[in-house]
Amino acid sequence: MIIYIASHHSLGDIQFNVIHNQEYAKKQFGLTGRLLSYHYILAAKAEAGLFHYYILKWPIQKDKKMKESKVNLFLDSGAFSAWSKGINIDIKDYINFIKEYEKYLEVYSVLDHIGDSELTLKNQKIMEKAGLSPLPCFHYGSDKKHLQYYVDNYEYIALGGMVPISSKNLTTWLDTLFSNFICDKNGIPKVKVHGFGLTSLALMLRYPWYSVDSTSWVMTSRFGSVYIPKIREGKYIYDESNWKVCVSDRSPSIKEAGKHITSFSPPEKKIIKQYFKERGYKLGKSEFFERPKDYELQEDEKFISKADKNGIREVEKIIETGLCNDYKLRDEMNIIYFLDLEKSIPEWPWPYKKKSMKGFGM
């Protein structure tokens, strides 16, 4: 299964630092899949920066390994994000954009019409008539006759509209789709299937996806946490629920048992810190204190709060840079986790067998 690392528009200019992290991850860890949104390429400086960073960089790579080293770009139309903001995406503009940059795109999706599967199919035909081959998309709650059409006529399709749906309802829906439409009588998928915005590990591992995309790597990092696989008999296990360990000293979860690293048992802490060490990272250390708003920051210090009514601001002094005080390092750790997860999943296609979700954090 391919896991496309997706960005998140709400991070604003922070995303420019993600450019560095992703390039570093590409070189060091083999990051190959990247999903960007057409809507946010046009609307958000950060997303546009990411896109143009990649397309401007590739043409100047002359070495023979260029094909191996490039990041495969998946272009999502961003229709749901645009729709939620009351913005209309012009299909002619979308078509022209794809034609201009098609040589850089591994995959690009249809301009789906939220809540109307007939118009989504119409857009599919319009784009095909224009000489393009977009990935068709079937949304949660849509008429299943359209899914049957896509399964019968395409080699690669997408399932979307899943982000706001509960895991319980998604499981019921996906069980029906994979059992009755997507897979044959032996459970082998008849088409490649991409899962848009799939963040649940349980759902990611339950079905024979060809590819998925997720923003959870970066959102988890921004909330101060990193993913840690469970370990059994000295080996990391990726086919069951993971740990999401908060490491930031600024997180409210520092007081919640079983969430912040300080609240884990000594044996668990040992496992977690060993994982950090094996991946080349340290937890790090910071000290915090209060100073007047006109305080002159010293080396390795930064303000981390606005001035209160008495003109006092909180200051962080970094004693040792690490996961607890550098979100870029947490980004890298989470990218590593997803790349390892990707490698651990059986090669597509593998048979789907309906089973109970009990015991998997559902």
C-alpha contacts under 8 A as a table, 3 or more apart, distances in Angstrom:
res1	aa1	res2	aa2	distance
1	M	208	P	7.95
1	M	209	W	6.26
1	M	210	Y	4.89
1	M	211	S	5.13
1	M	212	V	7.60
1	M	342	E	6.13
1	M	345	I	6.55
1	M	346	P	7.51
1	M	347	E	6.52
1	M	348	W	6.19
2	I	33	G	7.14
2	I	210	Y	6.36
2	I	211	S	4.41
2	I	212	V	6.42
2	I	342	E	6.44
3	I	33	G	6.48
3	I	211	S	5.74
3	I	212	V	5.13
3	I	213	D	5.50
3	I	214	S	7.48
3	I	338	F	7.30
3	I	339	L	7.63
3	I	342	E	6.31
4	Y	32	T	7.87
4	Y	33	G	4.42
4	Y	34	R	4.86
4	Y	35	L	5.65
4	Y	74	F	7.57
4	Y	211	S	7.29
4	Y	212	V	6.10
4	Y	213	D	4.46
4	Y	214	S	6.72
5	I	33	G	6.01
5	I	34	R	4.83
5	I	35	L	5.95
5	I	213	D	5.90
5	I	214	S	5.87
5	I	215	T	6.62
5	I	217	W	7.76
5	I	335	I	7.80
6	A	34	R	5.93
6	A	35	L	4.70
6	A	36	L	6.27
6	A	213	D	6.06
6	A	214	S	5.42
6	A	215	T	4.92
7	S	15	Q	7.69
7	S	35	L	7.15
7	S	36	L	6.69
7	S	47	E	7.76
7	S	215	T	5.70
7	S	218	V	7.17
8	H	11	L	6.05
8	H	15	Q	7.92
8	H	215	T	6.26
8	H	218	V	7.55
8	H	219	M	7.68
9	H	12	G	6.13
9	H	15	Q	7.93
9	H	40	Y	6.76
9	H	44	A	6.90
9	H	46	A	7.28
9	H	47	E	6.74
11	L	14	I	5.57
11	L	15	Q	5.96
12	G	15	Q	5.93
12	G	44	A	7.53
12	G	45	K	7.57
12	G	46	A	5.90
13	D	16	F	5.66
13	D	17	N	7.77
13	D	45	K	7.48
13	D	46	A	5.62
14	I	17	N	5.56
14	I	18	V	6.89
14	I	46	A	7.73
15	Q	18	V	4.75
15	Q	19	I	6.59
15	Q	46	A	5.46
15	Q	47	E	7.44
15	Q	50	L	7.92
16	F	19	I	5.13
16	F	20	H	7.12
16	F	46	A	5.99
16	F	49	G	7.03
16	F	50	L	7.19
17	N	20	H	5.31
17	N	21	N	6.47
17	N	328	K	7.28
18	V	21	N	4.77
18	V	22	Q	5.91
18	V	328	K	7.21
18	V	331	D	7.73
19	I	22	Q	5.24
19	I	23	E	6.13
19	I	50	L	6.11
19	I	53	Y	7.91
20	H	23	E	5.17
20	H	24	Y	6.00
21	N	24	Y	5.01
21	N	25	A	5.94
21	N	328	K	6.57
21	N	331	D	7.02
21	N	332	E	6.37
22	Q	25	A	4.86
22	Q	26	K	5.96
22	Q	31	L	7.47
22	Q	332	E	7.80
23	E	26	K	4.99
23	E	27	K	6.34
24	Y	27	K	5.28
24	Y	28	Q	5.97
24	Y	29	F	7.97
25	A	28	Q	5.13
25	A	29	F	5.14
25	A	30	G	6.57
25	A	31	L	5.76
25	A	332	E	6.56
25	A	335	I	7.24
25	A	336	I	7.76
26	K	29	F	5.71
26	K	30	G	4.77
26	K	31	L	4.17
26	K	32	T	6.60
26	K	69	S	7.48
26	K	71	V	7.38
27	K	30	G	6.00
27	K	31	L	7.43
27	K	69	S	7.59
29	F	336	I	6.80
29	F	339	L	7.76
30	G	69	S	7.89
30	G	339	L	7.90
31	L	71	V	6.95
31	L	335	I	7.92
31	L	339	L	7.03
32	T	69	S	7.69
32	T	70	K	6.86
32	T	71	V	4.53
32	T	72	N	5.64
33	G	71	V	5.70
33	G	72	N	4.91
33	G	73	L	6.32
33	G	74	F	7.46
34	R	71	V	6.46
34	R	72	N	6.00
34	R	73	L	5.03
34	R	74	F	6.03
35	L	73	L	5.79
35	L	74	F	4.52
35	L	75	L	5.88
35	L	76	D	6.93
35	L	213	D	6.99
36	L	40	Y	7.89
36	L	41	I	7.53
36	L	47	E	7.15
36	L	51	F	7.23
36	L	73	L	7.29
36	L	74	F	6.35
36	L	75	L	5.27
36	L	76	D	6.09
37	S	40	Y	5.30
37	S	41	I	6.06
37	S	47	E	7.51
37	S	75	L	5.85
37	S	76	D	4.79
37	S	77	S	5.71
37	S	78	G	5.02
38	Y	41	I	4.98
38	Y	42	L	6.44
38	Y	75	L	6.48
38	Y	76	D	6.05
38	Y	77	S	4.92
38	Y	78	G	5.72
38	Y	94	Y	7.76
39	H	42	L	5.48
39	H	43	A	6.15
39	H	77	S	6.21
39	H	78	G	4.90
39	H	79	A	7.07
39	H	81	S	7.46
39	H	82	A	6.48
39	H	89	I	7.49
40	Y	43	A	4.62
40	Y	44	A	4.95
40	Y	47	E	5.74
40	Y	48	A	7.09
40	Y	78	G	7.11
41	I	44	A	5.81
41	I	45	K	7.21
41	I	46	A	7.83
41	I	47	E	4.86
41	I	48	A	4.20
41	I	49	G	7.88
41	I	51	F	7.01
42	L	45	K	7.88
42	L	47	E	8.00
42	L	48	A	6.57
43	A	48	A	7.90
44	A	47	E	5.46
44	A	48	A	6.24
45	K	48	A	5.14
45	K	49	G	5.99
46	A	49	G	5.02
46	A	50	L	6.37
47	E	50	L	5.14
47	E	51	F	6.31
48	A	51	F	5.16
48	A	52	H	6.10
49	G	52	H	5.40
49	G	53	Y	5.83
50	L	53	Y	5.10
50	L	54	Y	6.53
51	F	54	Y	5.51
51	F	55	I	6.46
52	H	55	I	5.10
52	H	56	L	5.73
53	Y	56	L	5.51
53	Y	57	K	6.06
54	Y	57	K	5.20
54	Y	58	W	6.23
54	Y	71	V	7.82
55	I	58	W	5.59
55	I	59	P	7.20
55	I	104	Y	6.52
56	L	59	P	6.36
56	L	60	I	7.65
57	K	60	I	5.96
57	K	61	Q	7.08
58	W	61	Q	5.44
58	W	66	M	7.81
58	W	70	K	7.02
59	P	62	K	7.60
61	Q	66	M	6.17
62	K	66	M	6.84
63	D	66	M	5.66
64	K	67	K	7.53
65	K	68	E	5.22
65	K	69	S	6.19
66	M	69	S	5.17
66	M	70	K	6.06
67	K	70	K	5.75
72	N	104	Y	7.90
72	N	105	L	6.82
72	N	106	E	5.46
73	L	104	Y	6.92
73	L	105	L	5.05
73	L	106	E	5.32
73	L	107	V	6.72
74	F	105	L	6.14
74	F	106	E	5.76
74	F	107	V	4.69
74	F	108	Y	5.61
75	L	105	L	6.91
75	L	107	V	6.24
75	L	108	Y	4.49
75	L	109	S	6.40
76	D	108	Y	5.96
76	D	109	S	5.32
76	D	110	V	7.87
77	S	94	Y	7.77
77	S	108	Y	7.68
77	S	109	S	6.16
77	S	110	V	6.80
77	S	111	L	5.48
77	S	112	D	7.51
78	G	81	S	5.44
78	G	82	A	6.23
79	A	82	A	5.09
79	A	83	W	5.89
79	A	89	I	7.12
79	A	111	L	6.46
79	A	112	D	6.15
79	A	113	H	6.93
79	A	114	I	7.18
80	F	83	W	5.02
80	F	84	S	6.08
80	F	114	I	6.41
80	F	161	G	7.91
81	S	84	S	5.19
81	S	85	K	6.51
82	A	85	K	5.26
82	A	86	G	6.25
82	A	87	I	4.84
82	A	88	N	6.46
82	A	89	I	7.16
83	W	86	G	4.98
83	W	87	I	5.58
83	W	88	N	6.73
83	W	114	I	7.18
84	S	87	I	7.58
89	I	93	D	7.78
89	I	94	Y	7.39
90	D	93	D	5.37
90	D	94	Y	6.34
91	I	94	Y	4.92
91	I	95	I	6.07
91	I	111	L	6.89
91	I	123	N	7.67
92	K	95	I	5.09
92	K	96	N	6.19
93	D	96	N	5.11
93	D	97	F	6.11
94	Y	97	F	5.13
94	Y	98	I	6.30
94	Y	111	L	7.78
95	I	98	I	5.23
95	I	99	K	6.22
95	I	127	M	6.70
95	I	130	A	7.61
95	I	132	L	7.91
96	N	99	K	5.09
96	N	100	E	6.19
97	F	100	E	5.18
97	F	101	Y	6.38
98	I	101	Y	5.24
98	I	102	E	5.12
98	I	108	Y	7.90
99	K	102	E	5.16
99	K	132	L	7.91
101	Y	104	Y	5.68
101	Y	105	L	6.87
102	E	105	L	5.17
103	K	106	E	7.96
105	L	108	Y	6.75
107	V	134	P	7.47
107	V	135	L	7.19
108	Y	134	P	5.50
108	Y	135	L	6.09
109	S	134	P	4.87
109	S	135	L	4.41
109	S	136	P	6.43
109	S	137	C	7.35
110	V	120	T	7.57
110	V	123	N	6.90
110	V	124	Q	5.79
110	V	127	M	7.54
110	V	134	P	4.98
110	V	135	L	5.58
110	V	136	P	5.53
110	V	137	C	6.71
111	L	120	T	6.89
111	L	123	N	6.32
111	L	124	Q	7.37
112	D	117	S	7.96
112	D	119	L	7.62
112	D	120	T	4.66
112	D	121	L	7.94
112	D	123	N	7.07
112	D	137	C	6.80
113	H	116	D	5.62
113	H	117	S	6.85
113	H	119	L	5.94
113	H	120	T	4.90
114	I	117	S	7.64
114	I	120	T	7.84
114	I	139	H	7.98
115	G	139	H	7.92
115	G	142	S	7.48
116	D	119	L	5.56
116	D	120	T	6.41
116	D	142	S	7.51
117	S	120	T	4.90
117	S	121	L	6.17
117	S	138	F	7.28
117	S	139	H	7.44
117	S	142	S	6.06
117	S	143	D	7.10
117	S	146	H	7.28
118	E	121	L	5.20
118	E	122	K	6.20
119	L	122	K	4.75
119	L	123	N	6.12
120	T	123	N	5.12
120	T	124	Q	6.29
120	T	137	C	7.68
121	L	124	Q	4.89
121	L	125	K	6.44
121	L	136	P	7.72
121	L	146	H	7.89
122	K	125	K	5.20
122	K	126	I	6.27
123	N	126	I	4.92
123	N	127	M	6.11
124	Q	127	M	5.34
124	Q	128	E	6.21
124	Q	134	P	6.96
124	Q	136	P	6.56
125	K	128	E	5.01
125	K	129	K	6.01
126	I	129	K	5.13
126	I	130	A	6.38
127	M	130	A	5.03
127	M	131	G	6.72
127	M	132	L	5.55
127	M	133	S	7.21
127	M	134	P	7.07
128	E	131	G	5.13
128	E	132	L	4.78
128	E	133	S	5.72
128	E	134	P	7.27
129	K	132	L	7.19
135	L	156	Y	6.60
135	L	157	I	5.60
135	L	158	A	6.65
136	P	150	Y	7.12
136	P	156	Y	7.72
136	P	157	I	5.18
136	P	158	A	6.06
137	C	157	I	6.02
137	C	158	A	4.54
137	C	159	L	5.57
137	C	160	G	6.42
138	F	142	S	6.93
138	F	146	H	7.26
138	F	147	L	6.12
138	F	157	I	7.79
138	F	158	A	6.20
138	F	159	L	4.95
138	F	160	G	6.02
139	H	142	S	5.54
139	H	159	L	5.76
139	H	160	G	4.63
139	H	161	G	5.06
139	H	162	M	7.56
140	Y	159	L	7.43
140	Y	160	G	6.31
140	Y	161	G	5.22
140	Y	162	M	6.17
140	Y	173	W	7.74
142	S	146	H	7.78
143	D	146	H	6.04
143	D	147	L	7.50
144	K	147	L	4.96
144	K	148	Q	6.33
145	K	148	Q	5.08
145	K	149	Y	6.28
146	H	149	Y	4.93
146	H	150	Y	6.27
147	L	150	Y	5.10
147	L	151	V	6.15
147	L	181	F	7.48
148	Q	151	V	5.12
148	Q	152	D	6.11
148	Q	181	F	6.37
149	Y	152	D	5.17
149	Y	153	N	6.13
150	Y	153	N	5.22
150	Y	154	Y	5.53
150	Y	157	I	6.89
151	V	154	Y	5.83
151	V	155	E	7.37
151	V	157	I	7.55
151	V	181	F	7.31
151	V	182	I	6.61
151	V	190	K	7.25
151	V	191	V	6.34
154	Y	157	I	6.80
154	Y	191	V	7.22
155	E	190	K	7.95
155	E	191	V	5.02
155	E	192	K	6.04
156	Y	191	V	5.64
156	Y	192	K	4.45
156	Y	193	V	5.81
156	Y	194	H	7.62
157	I	191	V	7.16
157	I	192	K	6.24
157	I	193	V	5.08
157	I	194	H	6.26
158	A	193	V	5.36
158	A	194	H	4.44
158	A	195	G	5.91
158	A	196	F	6.97
159	L	162	M	7.75
159	L	193	V	7.14
159	L	194	H	6.20
159	L	195	G	5.22
159	L	196	F	6.17
160	G	163	V	7.91
160	G	195	G	6.51
160	G	196	F	5.12
160	G	197	G	7.58
161	G	164	P	7.32
161	G	165	I	7.86
161	G	196	F	7.54
162	M	165	I	5.37
162	M	170	L	7.09
162	M	196	F	7.23
162	M	197	G	7.02
162	M	198	L	7.39
163	V	196	F	7.99
163	V	197	G	5.95
163	V	198	L	7.07
165	I	169	N	6.58
165	I	170	L	6.30
166	S	169	N	5.38
166	S	170	L	6.10
167	S	170	L	4.96
167	S	171	T	5.95
167	S	200	S	7.65
167	S	203	L	7.79
167	S	362	M	7.16
168	K	171	T	5.24
168	K	172	T	6.57
168	K	362	M	7.31
169	N	172	T	5.22
169	N	173	W	6.25
170	L	173	W	5.03
170	L	174	L	5.85
171	T	174	L	5.21
171	T	175	D	5.84
171	T	203	L	7.25
172	T	175	D	5.26
172	T	176	T	6.41
173	W	176	T	5.30
173	W	177	L	6.35
174	L	177	L	4.94
174	L	178	F	5.96
175	D	178	F	5.42
175	D	179	S	5.81
175	D	354	K	6.85
176	T	179	S	5.23
176	T	180	N	5.75
176	T	181	F	7.66
177	L	180	N	5.53
177	L	181	F	5.28
177	L	182	I	6.07
178	F	181	F	5.76
178	F	182	I	4.66
178	F	183	C	5.45
178	F	189	P	7.64
178	F	207	Y	7.62
178	F	352	Y	7.47
179	S	182	I	6.68
179	S	183	C	5.93
179	S	184	D	7.82
179	S	187	G	7.20
179	S	352	Y	7.87
179	S	354	K	7.68
180	N	183	C	6.86
181	F	184	D	7.79
182	I	189	P	5.50
182	I	190	K	5.84
182	I	191	V	6.68
183	C	186	N	7.42
183	C	187	G	4.99
183	C	188	I	5.04
183	C	189	P	3.98
183	C	190	K	5.45
183	C	191	V	7.93
183	C	352	Y	7.45
184	D	187	G	5.22
184	D	188	I	5.48
184	D	189	P	6.29
184	D	190	K	6.44
185	K	188	I	7.47
186	N	351	P	6.83
187	G	350	W	7.90
187	G	351	P	4.53
187	G	352	Y	4.66
187	G	353	K	6.29
188	I	349	P	6.56
188	I	350	W	6.08
188	I	351	P	4.52
188	I	352	Y	6.42
189	P	192	K	7.01
189	P	208	P	7.09
189	P	349	P	6.61
189	P	350	W	7.63
189	P	351	P	7.12
189	P	352	Y	7.72
192	K	209	W	6.96
192	K	210	Y	5.23
192	K	211	S	7.92
193	V	208	P	7.99
193	V	209	W	5.33
193	V	210	Y	5.24
193	V	211	S	6.52
194	H	209	W	6.10
194	H	210	Y	5.91
194	H	211	S	4.63
194	H	212	V	5.18
194	H	213	D	7.99
195	G	198	L	5.80
195	G	209	W	7.01
195	G	211	S	6.46
195	G	212	V	4.51
195	G	213	D	6.66
196	F	212	V	6.00
196	F	213	D	5.75
196	F	214	S	7.61
197	G	212	V	7.13
197	G	213	D	5.39
197	G	214	S	5.06
197	G	215	T	7.20
198	L	203	L	7.65
198	L	204	M	6.83
198	L	212	V	6.25
198	L	213	D	6.05
198	L	214	S	5.62
199	T	204	M	7.47
199	T	213	D	7.83
199	T	214	S	5.52
199	T	215	T	7.37
199	T	216	S	6.09
200	S	203	L	5.36
200	S	204	M	6.09
201	L	204	M	4.85
201	L	205	L	6.16
201	L	240	E	7.98
201	L	241	S	6.95
202	A	205	L	5.42
202	A	206	R	6.04
202	A	240	E	7.44
202	A	241	S	7.12
202	A	357	M	7.99
202	A	360	F	6.51
202	A	361	G	7.82
202	A	362	M	7.90
203	L	206	R	4.99
203	L	207	Y	6.65
204	M	207	Y	6.38
204	M	209	W	7.41
204	M	212	V	7.78
205	L	208	P	7.46
205	L	239	D	6.94
205	L	345	I	7.71
206	R	352	Y	7.57
207	Y	352	Y	5.92
208	P	348	W	6.83
208	P	349	P	6.45
208	P	350	W	5.94
208	P	351	P	6.79
208	P	352	Y	6.13
209	W	212	V	6.93
209	W	348	W	7.53
210	Y	348	W	6.15
210	Y	349	P	7.44
214	S	217	W	7.19
215	T	218	V	5.82
215	T	219	M	6.31
216	S	219	M	5.02
216	S	220	T	5.58
217	W	220	T	5.50
217	W	221	S	6.32
217	W	226	V	7.99
217	W	331	D	6.66
217	W	334	N	5.21
217	W	335	I	6.37
217	W	338	F	7.72
218	V	221	S	4.96
218	V	222	R	6.17
218	V	331	D	5.84
218	V	334	N	7.50
219	M	222	R	5.09
219	M	223	F	6.35
220	T	223	F	5.26
220	T	224	G	6.58
220	T	225	S	5.37
220	T	226	V	6.48
221	S	224	G	5.11
221	S	225	S	5.05
221	S	226	V	6.00
221	S	327	Y	6.07
221	S	330	R	5.33
221	S	331	D	5.67
221	S	334	N	7.31
222	R	225	S	7.31
222	R	327	Y	6.34
223	F	246	C	7.88
223	F	251	S	7.39
224	G	246	C	5.46
224	G	247	V	5.88
224	G	248	S	4.74
224	G	250	R	7.88
224	G	251	S	6.51
224	G	324	C	7.35
224	G	327	Y	7.22
224	G	330	R	7.72
225	S	244	K	6.28
225	S	245	V	5.24
225	S	246	C	3.91
225	S	247	V	5.59
225	S	248	S	6.88
225	S	330	R	7.19
226	V	244	K	5.68
226	V	245	V	5.45
226	V	246	C	6.43
226	V	247	V	7.33
226	V	330	R	6.09
226	V	333	M	6.71
226	V	334	N	5.86
227	Y	242	N	6.80
227	Y	243	W	5.80
227	Y	244	K	4.67
227	Y	245	V	6.32
227	Y	333	M	7.63
227	Y	334	N	5.91
227	Y	337	Y	6.53
228	I	242	N	5.94
228	I	243	W	4.96
228	I	244	K	6.22
228	I	245	V	7.00
228	I	272	I	7.03
228	I	275	Y	7.59
228	I	337	Y	7.25
229	P	236	Y	5.83
229	P	237	I	5.82
229	P	238	Y	5.94
229	P	241	S	7.82
229	P	242	N	4.89
229	P	243	W	6.15
229	P	337	Y	7.77
230	K	236	Y	5.70
230	K	237	I	5.26
230	K	238	Y	7.14
230	K	240	E	7.79
230	K	241	S	7.64
230	K	242	N	5.79
230	K	243	W	6.86
231	I	234	G	6.15
231	I	235	K	5.31
231	I	236	Y	4.31
231	I	237	I	5.49
231	I	271	I	7.95
232	R	235	K	5.28
232	R	236	Y	6.40
232	R	237	I	6.72
237	I	240	E	6.79
238	Y	241	S	7.51
238	Y	242	N	7.26
238	Y	341	L	5.91
238	Y	344	S	6.68
239	D	344	S	7.95
239	D	345	I	7.86
240	E	360	F	6.79
241	S	360	F	6.11
241	S	361	G	6.89
244	K	259	K	7.31
245	V	259	K	5.71
245	V	260	H	5.80
245	V	261	I	6.07
246	C	251	S	7.45
246	C	253	S	7.24
246	C	254	I	7.62
246	C	259	K	5.90
246	C	260	H	4.47
246	C	261	I	6.00
247	V	251	S	8.00
247	V	260	H	6.04
247	V	261	I	5.76
247	V	283	L	7.35
247	V	323	L	6.57
247	V	324	C	4.96
248	S	251	S	5.57
248	S	323	L	7.22
248	S	324	C	4.23
248	S	325	N	6.25
249	D	254	I	7.04
249	D	286	S	7.83
249	D	324	C	6.09
249	D	325	N	7.46
250	R	254	I	7.85
251	S	254	I	5.83
252	P	255	K	6.56
252	P	256	E	7.93
253	S	256	E	4.96
253	S	259	K	6.23
253	S	260	H	5.89
254	I	257	A	7.94
254	I	259	K	7.20
254	I	260	H	4.96
254	I	261	I	7.79
254	I	262	T	7.02
254	I	263	S	7.36
255	K	260	H	7.43
255	K	263	S	7.61
256	E	259	K	5.87
256	E	260	H	6.75
256	E	263	S	7.13
257	A	260	H	7.01
257	A	263	S	5.15
257	A	264	F	7.11
258	G	261	I	7.58
258	G	263	S	5.56
258	G	264	F	5.45
259	K	263	S	6.74
259	K	264	F	7.48
260	H	263	S	5.47
260	H	264	F	7.04
261	I	264	F	5.52
261	I	269	K	6.76
262	T	269	K	7.94
264	F	268	E	5.92
264	F	269	K	5.94
265	S	268	E	5.21
265	S	269	K	6.12
266	P	269	K	5.04
266	P	270	K	6.18
267	P	270	K	5.11
267	P	271	I	6.47
268	E	271	I	5.15
268	E	272	I	6.21
269	K	272	I	5.06
269	K	273	K	6.01
270	K	273	K	5.29
270	K	274	Q	6.02
271	I	274	Q	5.11
271	I	275	Y	6.27
272	I	275	Y	5.15
272	I	276	F	6.44
273	K	276	F	4.96
273	K	277	K	6.19
273	K	282	K	7.83
273	K	283	L	7.57
274	Q	277	K	5.00
274	Q	278	E	6.13
275	Y	278	E	5.17
275	Y	279	R	6.26
276	F	279	R	5.25
276	F	280	G	6.23
276	F	281	Y	5.00
276	F	282	K	6.13
276	F	283	L	7.48
277	K	280	G	5.01
277	K	281	Y	5.45
277	K	282	K	6.48
278	E	281	Y	7.61
279	R	333	M	7.71
281	Y	322	G	6.83
281	Y	323	L	7.26
281	Y	329	L	7.82
282	K	321	T	7.78
282	K	322	G	5.08
282	K	323	L	6.34
283	L	321	T	7.95
283	L	322	G	4.89
283	L	323	L	4.88
283	L	324	C	5.67
284	G	319	I	7.49
284	G	320	E	4.85
284	G	321	T	5.03
284	G	322	G	3.77
284	G	323	L	5.97
284	G	324	C	5.68
284	G	325	N	6.88
285	K	318	I	6.37
285	K	319	I	5.38
285	K	320	E	4.97
285	K	321	T	6.67
285	K	322	G	6.94
285	K	324	C	6.76
285	K	325	N	7.31
286	S	316	E	6.48
286	S	317	K	5.55
286	S	318	I	4.48
286	S	319	I	5.19
286	S	320	E	6.80
286	S	324	C	7.90
286	S	325	N	7.05
287	E	316	E	5.78
287	E	317	K	5.17
287	E	318	I	6.53
287	E	319	I	6.99
288	F	314	E	6.93
288	F	315	V	5.63
288	F	316	E	4.67
288	F	317	K	6.27
289	F	314	E	5.75
289	F	315	V	5.39
289	F	316	E	6.76
290	E	312	I	6.44
290	E	313	R	5.62
290	E	314	E	4.41
290	E	315	V	5.81
291	R	295	Y	6.10
291	R	312	I	5.60
291	R	313	R	5.51
291	R	314	E	6.31
291	R	315	V	6.89
292	P	295	Y	5.35
292	P	307	A	7.87
292	P	311	G	5.74
292	P	312	I	4.50
292	P	313	R	5.96
293	K	307	A	6.00
293	K	311	G	5.46
293	K	312	I	5.49
293	K	313	R	5.58
297	L	301	E	5.80
297	L	302	K	6.52
297	L	303	F	7.96
298	Q	301	E	5.52
300	D	317	K	5.65
300	D	318	I	5.44
300	D	319	I	7.68
301	E	315	V	6.64
301	E	316	E	5.53
301	E	317	K	4.33
301	E	318	I	6.37
302	K	315	V	5.59
302	K	316	E	5.45
302	K	317	K	6.70
303	F	306	K	7.76
303	F	313	R	6.76
303	F	314	E	5.90
303	F	315	V	4.51
303	F	316	E	6.34
304	I	313	R	7.48
304	I	314	E	5.72
304	I	315	V	5.72
304	I	316	E	6.54
305	S	313	R	5.62
305	S	314	E	5.43
305	S	315	V	7.52
306	K	312	I	7.95
306	K	313	R	5.74
306	K	314	E	7.68
307	A	310	N	7.35
307	A	311	G	4.85
307	A	312	I	4.92
307	A	313	R	4.60
307	A	314	E	7.94
308	D	311	G	5.16
308	D	312	I	5.38
308	D	313	R	6.63
309	K	312	I	7.45
318	I	321	T	6.28
318	I	325	N	7.38
321	T	324	C	7.83
321	T	325	N	6.41
321	T	326	D	6.75
322	G	325	N	5.79
322	G	326	D	5.90
322	G	329	L	6.93
323	L	326	D	5.43
323	L	327	Y	6.81
323	L	329	L	5.71
323	L	330	R	5.58
324	C	327	Y	7.85
326	D	329	L	5.59
326	D	330	R	6.77
327	Y	330	R	4.89
327	Y	331	D	6.12
328	K	331	D	4.95
328	K	332	E	6.43
329	L	332	E	5.09
329	L	333	M	6.26
330	R	333	M	5.01
330	R	334	N	6.18
331	D	334	N	5.29
331	D	335	I	6.18
332	E	335	I	5.06
332	E	336	I	6.17
333	M	336	I	5.11
333	M	337	Y	6.30
334	N	337	Y	4.91
334	N	338	F	6.34
335	I	338	F	5.22
335	I	339	L	6.18
336	I	339	L	5.10
336	I	340	D	6.14
337	Y	340	D	5.19
337	Y	341	L	6.09
338	F	341	L	4.83
338	F	342	E	5.99
339	L	342	E	4.99
339	L	343	K	6.36
340	D	343	K	5.12
340	D	344	S	6.26
341	L	344	S	5.11
341	L	345	I	6.57
342	E	345	I	5.67
343	K	346	P	7.88
346	P	349	P	7.99
346	P	350	W	6.93
347	E	350	W	6.96
357	M	360	F	5.88
357	M	362	M	6.59
358	K	361	G	7.44
358	K	362	M	6.83
359	G	362	M	7.23
